[in-house]
Amino acid sequence: MGVVAALVGLGGGVALTLASGSSTPSASDQQVGAPLTGHTDEVASVAFSPDGRTLATASYDRTVRLWDVASHQQVGAPLTGHTQSVISVAFSPDGRTLATASNDRTVRLWDVASHQQVGQPLKSPTDVVNSVAFSPDGRTLATASLYQTARLWDVASHQQVGQPLTNPNDTIITSPTYVVNSVAFSPDGRTLATASNDRTVRLWDVASHQQVGQPLTGHTDEVASVAFSPDGRTLATASNDRTVRLWDVASHQQVGQPLTGHTDAVNSVAFSPDGRTLATASNDRTVRLWDVPSHQQVGAPLTGHTHMVWSVAFSPDGRTLASGGFDTAMLWDVTSRR
């Protein structure tokens, strides 16, 4: 692949780092240009626009910043308005809108072109919003928070759509100790998956807000992340029990044995665009790639992070993998590993 740029959040800044075509980029890779400085606290989340030209960074300094990837320059003033740490950011499918989630119990929508907030914040009546995800058509936003609750919002009106996605027969939903950690839409937008610290994953019919079948059970600890395969047939789940599991969405049955190898909690999962490779991020400071059909790890772990790795995401062309951790965010050339 040649050279790719990596985003590194260090000391409240973000740097562009050169990653060679090597299958195991290291922390000693040469930095390209000056750091993207401006944030005054930890960079918690990064997201590329769908065209890959703009980078959004969310920070504990309560701001979100947009960067021109080609020039390494900040685009306009920071997006301000959140009153506490901003912990999640996501672009809409058309790239025109940015959603930001914060410890201040709100989600805010922003016009990317003007940097202006669009309408009033979407307010969670419970607590911090842990995860945001746009539906494939961009009309609906899903949020995850406390009380075993996920909510759907109409992006145009900023109004909640129907009641929260909760099971009235489940007594645990009344306890604030049970948290929805992650939400993901299926590729057709009809199903929402939620991952919870009650060790389950649940599937919901987006139209009816009803749970589809029984919860997916098998993990022995908190489920941190969930992702649909590009064809929507398989669901991947990551857990603090150090395993990743694959599930047949239609039957709700686990597919094969768990993917094991990480030595600490697994925080994130992501499918490659062709669905053949799965990436996982862990507290053990590594990122691992897995062959989905065989459930076998592909090559050695990707090492370079000095602390726990929180998230992974494939680029749209599948050639680059982004990993974000407590210490840094990196981009990896994964073509030689697949």
N, C-alpha and C positions, 0 to 999 in steps of 0.2 A: 504493500500500500504506500510505501515511502514514508512521508512525514505526516503526523497528525498533531493537532494542538491539544494540550491538556489543561484543564482548569484546576488551579490549586488554591484552596482557601487557607491562607497562612497569616496569622497575626491580624485578622480582620480584613485582609486583602485577598484579591484573587489574582493569580499569576497565570500566564500562558507558558506551558512547559512543552518542550520538544520531546516527542516519543518516537523512537526509531522503529523500523519495521521488525525489530526483534520481538520474539514471542514472549519475552519477559522484561518489559520496561521496568526501570528501577528509579529510585529516588534521585539518582545522580544524573538523570537525563538533563540536557542543556535547556535552560530557560530561554524562551523567545520573547524579546521585548521586556518592558517594565511590567511589574505587577499591575493588575487592575485595582488600584487602591481607591479607597473612599469609604468603605464600610469601617465602622469603629468597633465592631464586635464580630463574633463567629459567623461565618457564612453557613447557614443551615440547609439551604436547598438551592439547586440550580436546575434550569430548564431551558432547552433550546426551542426557538420558534419552529414551526413546521417546515419553513424554508431553510433553517439552519443558519440564518444570517445574524440573528439576534440572540443574546444570552440574557436570561433573567436570573438575578441572584437575590435570595431572601436572607435576611440577617437578624440576629438577636439584637441589632441596634435599632430595630423597629422599622427599617426601611427596606424597599426593594429597588434594585438598580437594573437598568438595561444597558447592555454593552454591544457595540458593533464588533462582531467577531473578527472581521477582516482587519480593522484598524486598531483594535484593542482600546478604543476610546469609549468613555461613558456617553450614552446618548441622552442628552437632556438632564434635567434635575432628577434626584431620587424621587420615588413614589412614596409619599409620606401620608400618614393618617392612622395607621395602627398605633395603639397605645402600649403594646407589649411585643415581645419577640414574634417575628414572622417565621413560621416553621415549615410552610409548604407553599409551593407555587406551581401553576400549571397553565399552559397556553391552550386556548380553544383550538379546535381542529383547523379553522381558517386562519389562525394566527393573529386575529384582530383584537382579541380580548385576552386579558391575563387575570387569573384568579389567584388570590393570595389568602392564606389561612394563618391565623394568629392565636397566641395565647390569650388575646383580649376577647375571645369568644366570638369573633366575627370572621366572615369571609368578605373580601372586597373584590369588586370587578373593576378593571381598568381598561381604558381605550389605549391600546399600544401605541398608536400613531400620535395621539395628543398627550399621553401621560396623565390624563385626567381620570379621576374616579367616576365610574358610571353609576349613577343613582346612589341610594343609601346602602349601607352595609347589610349583608345577610347575617342576622344575629342568631347564635345558638343559645337556646334557653338553659342549657346545661353547663357546659364548660368548654375548654379549649377544643378547637377543631383539629383533629389529628391528620386528616387526609382529605384531599379534594380531587375529583376526577370529572372531566367533561364527558358527556355522552358522545358517541361517534358523530351525531348530527349537530353537536354544539348547542342544542337547545336546552339541555338539562344539565345541572351540576349536582353531583352527589357529594355529601360530606359525612365524615365519620367522627363520632364524639363519644361522650360518656353515656351511661345508662343503657348499654347495649343498643345504641341507637344510630341509625343512618337516616339521613334526610335527603329528599330530592327537592331541587329548586328550579323554578322556571327562570332561565337566564334573562329573558326579555323583560319580565315583570318584577323580578327579584322576590317573587312570592314562593313560599313553600308549597310544594305540590302534594296535596293529600296529607295523610297522617304519617308520622315517622314509621320507618320499617322496623317494627318490633313484633314479637310473637306474644299475643295476649295470654297464652297458656304457659309462658316462661316466667317463673317468679324471679329469676336472677336479673331481669331487666330493670327492676326497681332499685337495684343496688349500684351506687356510684363506683364500686370497686371493679365492676365489669365494664370493659372499654372496647369499643370498636376501633381497631388500629388501622385498618386499611379498607379501601373500597375500590372496585374495578368493574367497569362495564364490559359486557361481552361485545364482540365485534359488531353484532347486529343491533346492539342497544336494547335488547329485550330483557336481558337478565343482569342483575347486579350481584356481585359477590362481596361478602363482608367477612373480614377476619377479626377474631376477637381473642381477648385474653382468657376467655372461658374454655379455651382449647378447641373451639369449633370454628368451622366455616359454614356460612349459610348462603343459599341462593334465593334470590327474590325475583318475582315477576314485576318488572318495572311498571307495567300498565295497571295491574291490580294491587300492587304493594303487598302481595301475599307471599309468604315463604313457599318455596317450591321444594316439596319433599322434606325429608328429615335432614338435620345438620350433618355435615361431613365430619366424622369423628375418627380418631386414630392417633392424633398428636397427643403427647403426654405433657405438654406445657403450652404456654401462650402462643397463639398464632399471630405472627407479626406482619405478614405480607401475603398478597394473593394476586395472581395474574392469569388471564386467559391466553391460550394459544391463539395465533392469528386466525385459525379456522373456527375457533370457538368450541371445539370439541373436548379440549383438555384444560384442566385447571391446575395450576401449580400453587402450592402453599408452603410457606417457610415458617419455622417455629423455633422457639427458644429451646426445644428439645434436641437441637442440633441437626435435625433432619429436614429434608424437603420431600414432599409427597406429590404425586401426580394422580389426578382423578378424572374419570370419564364423566363428563358433564351430564350426559343423557341418563346414565344408570346410577350416578352418585357413588360408584364403586372405585376404590383405589386401584390404580393401574400398576401392577408389579410391586416390587419392594421399594421402601424409602431410599432416597439418595443420601448416602452417608459418606462422611469424610471430614466435614467441618468438625472442629474440636470445641466450638462454643456456639452460642445462639446464632441462628441464621435470621438476618433482618430483612432481606429483600430477595425477590425473584423477578426475572424478566426473560421473556422468550425473544429469540431472534425473529426478524420479520418472516423468515421462511418456516419458523416453527420447529426447526431441527435441533436447535441448540438452546439450552437454558443456562442463564448466568445466575449465580447466587453470591450474596455478600454476607459476611459474618463478623461477629465480635472477635474471631480468631485472627483478624487483620488481613484476611485473604479474600480474594474473589476466585470463584471456581466456575469452569465451564463444563457442561454435561451434554452428552449425546442423548437426545430425548428418546429415540427408539430403543436404544440399548440400556439406558440408565447408567452408562459408564462415564466416569470423569474423563474429560479431554485434556491430556497433558498435565503438567504440574500446575499448582495454584499460581495465580497472579499475585505477586508480592511486591510491596513497596509502601503500602500504608503502614504507619507506625502506631496506629490506634484502630479501634473498631471501625468496620466499614458498614455504613448505614444503608446505602442504596446502589442499585445498578440499573442501567438502561442502555439498550441498543440504539444505535443511530438508524434512521429509516432505511439506509442501504445495507445494514447489517455488518458493515466492515469495521465499525468502531464501537467499543463498549465504554460507557462512562461509569465511573464508580465514585461515590461520595462517602467520605468518612468523617470521623471526629477531627481528624488532623487535616484532611485535604480532599480534593476531588481530582480525579485523573481520567484521561482517555487512553484506551488501549487499542492497538491494532490487533484484531482477533482473526484476521483472515488466515494467518499461518497456523492458527490453532484449530481450524475447522476444516 
